[in-house]
Amino acid sequence: MPPRFVAHYQGDDMAADMSPEAKQQRAKEFLTVLPLTVELAGLPAAVPGAFFTVDQMDSRATQLKMAYKIARKLMREVADEG
């Protein structure tokens, strides 16, 4: 039986070279923009008691990654305009 979810990470060499403080700052930034990220992704909520397939989870993760990049960009633009 195949695993329910397989994470796909592609060459995140930058994270391996980051200091623990930089990793912590990156995680804090991610959590700060998470509500905006979820809204930008526009994903429907899961139906209680129903499970996503591996393909659905992969698709949702991809949508969140793209939305996170946009949320980060927006956050930086707002901070720079000040």
N, C-alpha and C positions, 0 to 999 in steps of 0.2 A: 504494500500500500504506500503510495507516495506521501511525502510530508504535506501537512495542511498549508504551510506557508514557507516559502523559500525566499529569503531576502537576497536581493541582487545589489551588490556594491561594486562600483566600477572605479578602480584606481584612485582611491582617496589618499594619495600619498601625502598631501598637505597635512592631513590630520595626524599622520604618524610623526611628522616633524614639529608639530605644535607643542608648546609648553603646556603644562597642566593648567596654568592660569588662563592661557589663550583658549584652551578647550572649554574651561568653565565659563568664560565670557561668551563664547560662541553658543553654548547651551543656554545661557541666560537670555541671549538675544533671540534665540529660536523660541523659547517659551514666551517671551515678551510679544512677539508678533504672531504667535500661534492662533489666537482668535481671529485676527485679520486673515491669516493664511487659510483657515478653514472656510471662512466666508468667501474668499476669492476663489477657492477650489470649487465651491458650489456643489459639493457632494451631498446626496440625500442621506438622511440618517438611516441607520440599520434598523430593520424590522426586528422587534424583540423576539428572540427564540430562533431567528434565521441566521444562517452562517454564510459568509462570503466564500466563493471559490478562490483558488489560488490566483487565477487570472483576474478576478474582480479586485482582490487585494493588491495585486501588482499594479493594476490600472489606477486604483485609488491612491496608492503611494506615489505613482508618477504624477498624478494631478496635484497632490500636496507638494511635491518637490518643485513643480513649475510655479505654483501659487506662492511658495515660500520665497522663491527668487524675486517675484514681483513685489511681494510684501516688503522684503528687505530693501529693494530699490526705492520703493515709495517712502519707507521710513527714513532712508538716507537723504532723499530729496527734500523731505519736510524738515529734517534737521539742518540741512545746509541752507535752506531758505529762511529759516529761523525765526 
